């Protein structure tokens, strides 16, 4: 057990202490190992160099909102870290400060969360020295009487607290300058005739510096639910329900709501960030090139990876099909363009869907964490989302101990059939020939991304995307 670090005693307020006597020991000794140990820290494969603590403003009693700038071995990153003085029994203690008190990570502290919500309701603006923090709340948030905050015990890249059954507060950890898609999409979708099956936007906190905006937190309507679709379906499969119709109603509803989402995002908009645009031949060529680059990177990584007994024979079959896969990807660029580019979810899988009784709610529109905010906001083919969900269904089928091939095939057919029905007549939907080729391309690209991710993070799972890619490689089409 490591020895608890101690900060020097001070009579200064928390914000002043962080800018003064506590700053050097935090930057030098305390923050580097603390950050490296956190689930949400996104540079575990890099060495932490210089650490710069940036106190921004004081929020409530004994809490300072801070940014932490990191110089890494191959990158630089910024994280959001509210720091609060609490009793020593609190979770996520960074250092003792004497008299049974400690400096803690304030993101999961209920009083800090309540202060966030109160400031959103009040529309508080706080100077930071280099700019200002702006708290924004909707009229709906001001009308809500929310219960006390409770930290959600889920592993994710952000922190989530729920207030009774009314509000969920997301505190973002990795900070990037620019428009946060999670907030932007929620605002767009929950206005007027948008999309009802997503939590309504209620408020946000943003740092404004020199014309740049960085979102620190956001509040949304809480959706009562039975958990996410991944856990729900995995539970059904684990109960021995591997028959083709297991969870069929949920999967059918999921296909319908995916189509409803894409229909909403395909409507004409006065906002140029959401106005659909025609797919061009240049788009098709770009998508083919990007997919080929991702596939090449995955196959090159396979060639040098130390694979287990489940993954190694699958890798051989995939590597043997390298040229055939390249030809399948390239065919997209030779087809006439049709359909439209729109905004999409961007990181769509079963874990991003809540089961709400007889229906589903789609959440977390941040996009893939590895991509820049600009890339996440780029308009593209809605079928990327469809491919992501099909790959997620494939993962669910292959994650159990029993053979669920029949279930997987039926689940994909059910999902695609419901999606096609919901997208009938929608201008964003390409013609049938391009539709099939694009879905094939995006499935191959997604499987390639999954292989790279698993090799880097969970080598014991590499057989799952490899098995999926083998099925695609050897002619199993998603609509079979």
C-alpha positions in Angstrom: 0.0 0.0 0.0 1.4 3.4 -1.0 2.0 6.0 1.6 -0.6 8.8 1.5 1.0 12.1 0.3 0.6 15.2 2.4 0.2 18.9 1.4 1.7 21.7 3.5 -0.8 23.4 5.9 -2.2 26.7 4.8 -4.9 29.1 5.8 -5.6 30.1 2.2 -8.8 29.3 0.4 -8.8 26.2 -1.8 -8.3 28.2 -5.0 -5.5 30.3 -3.6 -3.8 27.3 -2.1 -3.8 25.5 -5.4 -2.3 28.5 -7.1 0.2 28.9 -4.3 1.7 26.5 -1.7 0.0 23.3 -3.0 0.8 23.8 -6.7 4.4 22.6 -6.8 3.9 19.4 -4.8 0.8 18.6 -6.8 2.5 19.1 -10.2 5.7 17.3 -9.2 4.7 14.4 -6.9 0.9 13.9 -6.6 -0.8 14.5 -10.0 1.4 12.3 -12.2 0.7 9.0 -10.4 -2.9 9.9 -9.7 -3.7 10.6 -13.3 -1.9 7.6 -14.6 -4.1 5.3 -12.4 -7.5 6.7 -13.5 -9.8 4.8 -15.8 -10.5 8.0 -17.7 -6.9 8.9 -18.4 -6.4 8.4 -22.1 -2.6 8.2 -22.5 -1.6 5.1 -20.6 0.8 4.2 -23.3 2.7 7.4 -22.9 5.1 8.8 -20.4 3.9 11.8 -18.4 6.4 14.7 -18.6 5.6 18.2 -17.4 2.4 18.7 -15.4 0.8 22.1 -15.2 -2.1 22.8 -12.8 -4.4 25.6 -14.0 -6.8 26.8 -11.3 -9.8 28.3 -13.0 -12.5 29.4 -10.4 -14.0 28.5 -7.1 -17.3 26.6 -7.0 -19.2 26.3 -3.8 -17.5 25.7 -0.5 -13.9 24.4 -0.6 -13.9 23.4 -4.3 -11.8 24.8 -7.1 -12.4 24.0 -10.8 -9.0 23.2 -12.4 -7.5 22.1 -15.7 -4.4 20.0 -15.8 -2.1 20.4 -18.8 0.1 17.4 -19.6 3.2 17.2 -21.8 3.4 13.5 -22.8 6.0 11.5 -24.6 4.0 11.7 -27.9 1.3 14.2 -27.3 -0.1 17.0 -25.1 -3.5 16.7 -23.4 -5.7 18.7 -21.0 -8.0 17.2 -18.4 -10.7 18.7 -16.1 -10.2 18.1 -12.4 -12.4 19.7 -9.8 -10.4 19.6 -6.5 -12.3 19.8 -3.2 -11.4 19.8 0.5 -13.3 17.0 2.2 -13.0 14.7 5.1 -10.3 12.0 4.8 -12.9 9.2 4.3 -13.8 10.5 0.9 -13.1 8.6 -2.2 -10.3 9.6 -4.7 -8.1 11.2 -2.1 -5.0 13.0 -3.7 -3.4 14.1 -0.5 -3.9 14.7 3.3 -4.0 18.3 4.5 -4.2 17.7 8.2 -7.1 17.7 10.8 -8.7 14.7 9.1 -9.1 16.7 5.9 -7.9 15.8 2.4 -7.8 17.2 -1.1 -9.9 14.9 -3.2 -11.1 14.6 -6.8 -14.3 16.6 -6.6 -16.0 15.3 -9.7 -17.8 12.6 -7.7 -18.6 14.7 -4.6 -22.4 15.3 -4.2 -22.0 18.9 -2.9 -19.8 19.8 -5.9 -22.4 18.3 -8.3 -25.1 20.2 -6.6 -23.1 23.4 -7.0 -22.7 22.7 -10.7 -26.5 22.4 -11.1 -27.3 25.5 -9.0 -24.9 27.6 -11.0 -26.4 26.3 -14.3 -29.9 27.3 -13.0 -28.6 30.8 -12.1 -26.7 31.3 -15.3 -23.5 32.1 -13.3 -20.5 33.6 -15.1 -17.1 33.3 -13.3 -13.9 35.1 -14.4 -10.8 32.8 -14.7 -8.0 35.2 -15.4 -7.6 34.1 -19.0 -11.3 34.1 -19.8 -14.5 33.1 -18.1 -16.6 30.1 -17.1 -20.2 30.3 -18.3 -22.9 28.2 -16.7 -26.0 27.8 -18.8 -29.4 26.3 -17.9 -32.6 25.9 -19.8 -36.0 27.0 -18.5 -36.8 23.4 -18.2 -33.9 22.9 -15.8 -35.1 25.8 -13.7 -38.5 24.3 -13.4 -37.3 20.9 -12.3 -37.1 20.0 -8.6 -34.4 17.4 -8.7 -33.5 14.9 -6.0 -30.0 14.7 -4.3 -27.1 13.8 -6.6 -25.7 10.2 -6.6 -22.6 9.1 -8.4 -23.3 6.4 -11.0 -20.9 3.5 -10.5 -20.1 2.8 -14.1 -16.7 2.7 -15.8 -16.5 5.3 -18.5 -14.3 8.2 -19.7 -16.5 10.8 -18.0 -18.1 11.1 -14.6 -21.9 10.9 -14.3 -24.2 11.8 -11.4 -27.9 11.4 -11.3 -30.2 13.8 -9.4 -33.2 11.7 -8.2 -35.0 10.5 -11.3 -34.9 13.9 -13.1 -31.4 15.1 -14.1 -28.1 13.5 -15.1 -24.9 15.5 -14.9 -21.9 14.6 -17.1 -18.5 15.9 -16.1 -16.1 15.6 -19.1 -12.5 14.6 -18.2 -10.5 14.9 -21.4 -10.8 18.5 -22.6 -10.6 19.6 -26.2 -11.2 23.1 -27.5 -14.2 23.3 -29.8 -17.9 22.6 -30.0 -18.7 19.5 -27.9 -20.9 17.2 -30.1 -22.6 15.7 -27.1 -24.1 19.1 -26.3 -24.6 20.3 -29.8 -26.4 17.1 -30.9 -28.7 17.1 -27.8 -29.6 20.7 -28.4 -30.5 20.0 -32.1 -32.3 16.8 -31.6 -34.5 17.8 -28.7 -35.9 20.9 -30.3 -39.3 20.9 -32.1 -39.9 17.9 -34.3 -36.4 16.4 -33.6 -35.9 13.0 -32.0 -37.8 12.1 -28.9 -35.8 9.0 -28.0 -32.8 10.8 -26.6 -32.4 12.7 -23.3 -33.3 16.4 -23.5 -30.5 19.0 -23.1 -30.8 20.9 -19.8 -27.6 22.9 -19.4 -23.8 23.1 -19.7 -20.6 24.6 -18.4 -18.1 26.0 -20.8 -14.7 27.7 -20.5 -14.3 30.6 -22.9 -10.8 31.7 -23.6 -9.6 33.9 -26.4 -12.5 33.1 -28.7 -12.2 29.4 -28.0 -14.8 27.3 -26.1 -14.2 24.1 -24.1 -17.1 22.2 -22.6 -16.5 21.0 -19.0 -19.9 19.6 -18.1 -23.5 19.2 -19.3 -26.8 18.3 -17.8 -29.5 16.2 -19.5 -32.9 14.8 -18.6 -32.6 11.5 -16.8 -34.3 8.6 -18.6 -35.5 5.8 -16.3 -34.2 2.6 -17.7 -33.4 -1.1 -17.3 -29.8 -0.7 -18.2 -28.1 -0.5 -21.5 -28.9 -2.8 -24.5 -25.5 -4.6 -24.2 -26.1 -5.8 -20.7 -29.7 -6.6 -21.5 -28.9 -8.8 -24.5 -25.9 -10.4 -22.9 -28.2 -11.3 -20.0 -30.7 -12.9 -22.3 -28.0 -14.9 -24.1 -26.5 -16.0 -20.8 -29.8 -17.4 -19.7 -29.6 -19.9 -22.5 -31.9 -17.9 -24.8 -29.7 -18.2 -27.9 -32.6 -18.9 -30.2 -32.9 -16.6 -33.2 -35.8 -14.7 -31.7 -34.1 -13.9 -28.4 -34.5 -10.2 -27.8 -36.1 -9.8 -31.2 -38.5 -7.1 -30.1 -35.7 -5.0 -28.6 -33.6 -5.4 -31.8 -36.5 -4.5 -34.0 -37.1 -1.4 -32.0 -33.4 -0.6 -32.1 -33.4 -0.7 -35.9 -36.5 1.5 -36.0 -35.0 4.1 -33.7 -31.7 4.1 -35.5 -33.7 5.0 -38.7 -35.7 7.6 -36.8 -32.5 9.2 -35.6 -31.0 9.3 -39.1 -34.3 10.6 -40.5 -34.2 13.5 -38.0 -30.6 14.3 -38.8 -31.4 14.3 -42.5 -34.0 17.0 -42.3 -33.2 20.4 -43.9 -31.8 22.8 -41.3 -31.0 26.5 -41.1 -27.9 25.5 -39.1 -25.2 24.8 -41.7 -23.6 22.3 -39.2 -26.7 20.1 -39.6 -27.7 20.8 -43.2 -27.5 17.6 -45.2 -25.2 17.6 -48.3 -25.1 15.3 -51.3 -22.6 12.4 -51.4 -20.0 13.0 -54.1 -17.6 10.8 -56.0 -14.8 12.5 -54.0 -16.5 11.4 -50.7 -16.6 7.8 -51.9 -13.0 7.9 -52.8 -12.0 9.4 -49.5 -14.0 6.8 -47.5 -12.4 4.0 -49.4 -8.9 5.4 -48.8 -9.6 5.8 -45.1 -11.0 2.3 -44.8 -8.0 0.9 -46.6 -5.6 2.8 -44.3 -7.4 1.4 -41.2 -7.4 -2.1 -42.6 -3.7 -1.9 -43.5 -2.8 -0.7 -40.1 -4.8 -3.5 -38.4 -3.3 -6.2 -40.6 0.2 -4.9 -40.1 -0.3 -5.0 -36.4 -1.6 -8.6 -36.7 1.6 -9.6 -38.4 3.7 -8.7 -35.4 1.3 -9.4 -32.5 1.6 -12.1 -29.9 -1.7 -13.8 -30.4 -3.3 -16.5 -28.2 -4.6 -19.8 -29.4 -8.1 -18.5 -30.2 -6.9 -15.5 -32.3 -3.9 -16.9 -34.1 -5.7 -19.2 -36.7 -8.3 -16.5 -37.3 -5.5 -14.0 -38.0 -3.9 -16.3 -40.6 -7.2 -16.5 -42.5 -7.6 -12.7 -42.4 -4.0 -12.0 -43.5 -4.4 -14.5 -46.4 -7.4 -12.4 -47.6 -5.6 -9.0 -47.6 -5.8 -8.5 -51.4 -9.4 -9.6 -51.6 -10.4 -7.2 -48.8 -8.6 -4.4 -50.5 -10.6 -5.0 -53.7 -13.9 -5.0 -51.8 -13.1 -1.7 -50.2 -12.0 -0.2 -53.5 -15.2 -1.0 -55.3 -17.0 1.8 -53.5 -15.0 4.4 -55.3 -16.2 3.1 -58.7 -19.9 3.4 -57.9 -22.1 6.4 -58.8 -22.7 8.5 -55.7 -26.2 8.8 -54.2 -27.7 9.7 -50.8 -26.5 12.4 -48.4 -23.9 13.1 -45.9 -25.4 14.1 -42.5 -24.3 14.3 -38.9 -24.4 10.9 -37.2 -24.0 9.4 -33.7 -20.4 8.5 -34.5 -19.7 5.9 -31.7 -22.8 3.8 -32.0 -23.0 0.5 -30.2 -25.3 -1.4 -27.7 -23.7 0.4 -24.8 -25.0 3.7 -26.1 -28.6 2.6 -26.0 -30.8 2.4 -22.9 -33.6 -0.1 -22.6 -36.7 1.9 -21.5 -39.5 -0.6 -21.0 -40.9 -1.2 -24.4 -38.6 1.3 -26.2 -35.0 2.5 -26.3 -33.2 5.8 -25.8 -30.0 6.7 -27.6 -27.4 8.5 -25.6 -23.8 9.8 -25.6 -23.3 11.7 -28.8 -19.6 12.6 -28.1 -18.3 10.4 -31.0 -15.2 8.2 -30.9 -12.9 9.5 -28.2 -9.7 8.9 -30.3 -10.9 11.4 -32.9 -10.7 15.2 -32.8 -13.8 17.2 -32.1 -13.7 18.5 -35.7 -13.6 14.9 -37.0 -16.5 13.9 -34.8 -18.6 16.7 -36.2 -17.9 15.9 -39.8 -20.9 14.9 -41.9 -20.7 11.4 -43.3 -22.8 8.4 -44.4 -25.4 7.4 -41.8 -24.6 3.8 -42.6 -21.4 4.2 -40.4 -23.7 4.1 -37.4 -25.5 1.0 -38.8 -22.2 -0.8 -39.2 -21.2 0.1 -35.7 -24.4 -1.4 -34.3 -24.1 -4.6 -36.4 -20.5 -5.0 -35.1 -21.8 -4.6 -31.6 -24.5 -7.3 -32.1 -21.7 -9.5 -33.5 -19.6 -8.9 -30.3 -22.6 -9.7 -28.1 -23.1 -13.0 -30.0 -19.5 -14.0 -29.7 -18.9 -12.9 -26.1 -20.8 -15.8 -24.5 -19.8 -19.4 -23.9 -22.4 -20.9 -26.3 -22.7 -20.9 -30.0 -24.9 -17.9 -31.0 -24.3 -17.8 -34.7 -28.0 -18.4 -35.5 -29.0 -15.6 -33.1 -26.4 -13.3 -34.6 -27.6 -13.7 -38.2 -31.2 -13.3 -37.2 -30.5 -10.3 -35.0 -28.7 -8.5 -37.9 -31.5 -9.4 -40.3 -34.1 -8.1 -37.8 -32.2 -4.9 -37.2 -31.5 -4.1 -40.8 -35.1 -4.8 -41.8 -36.5 -2.4 -39.2 -33.9 0.2 -40.2 -34.7 0.0 -43.9 -38.4 0.5 -43.1 -37.7 3.6 -41.0 -35.5 5.1 -43.7 -37.8 4.5 -46.7 -38.0 7.6 -48.7 -35.3 9.5 -46.8 -33.1 11.4 -49.1 -29.9 10.6 -47.1 -30.4 6.9 -47.8 -28.3 5.8 -50.9 -29.5 3.5 -53.7 -29.5 -0.2 -53.0 -26.2 -0.9 -54.9 -24.2 1.8 -53.1 -26.0 1.0 -49.8 -24.7 -2.6 -49.9 -21.1 -1.6 -50.9 -20.9 1.2 -48.2 -22.2 -1.1 -45.5 -19.7 -3.7 -46.4 -16.9 -1.1 -46.4 -17.9 0.4 -43.0 -18.2 -3.1 -41.5 -14.7 -4.0 -42.7 -13.3 -0.7 -41.4 -15.0 -1.0 -38.0 -13.7 -4.6 -37.6 -10.2 -3.3 -38.5 -10.5 -0.6 -35.9 -11.6 -3.1 -33.3 -8.7 -5.4 -34.0 -6.3 -2.5 -33.4 -8.1 -1.5 -30.2 -8.1 -5.0 -28.7 -4.5 -5.6 -29.6 -3.5 -2.4 -27.8 -5.8 -2.7 -24.8 -7.3 -6.2 -24.4 -5.2 -8.8 -26.3 -7.3 -11.6 -24.9 -10.4 -10.2 -26.8 -8.7 -10.0 -30.2 -10.4 -13.2 -31.3 -13.8 -11.4 -31.2 -13.2 -8.8 -34.0 -11.0 -11.3 -35.8 -13.9 -13.8 -35.9 -16.2 -11.1 -37.2 -13.7 -10.1 -39.9 -13.3 -13.7 -40.9 -17.1 -14.0 -41.4 -17.0 -10.8 -43.6 -13.9 -12.0 -45.4 -15.4 -15.4 -46.3 -18.5 -14.0 -47.8 -21.0 -13.6 -45.0 -23.0 -10.5 -46.0 -24.9 -8.6 -43.3 -28.2 -9.2 -45.0 -27.8 -12.9 -45.5 
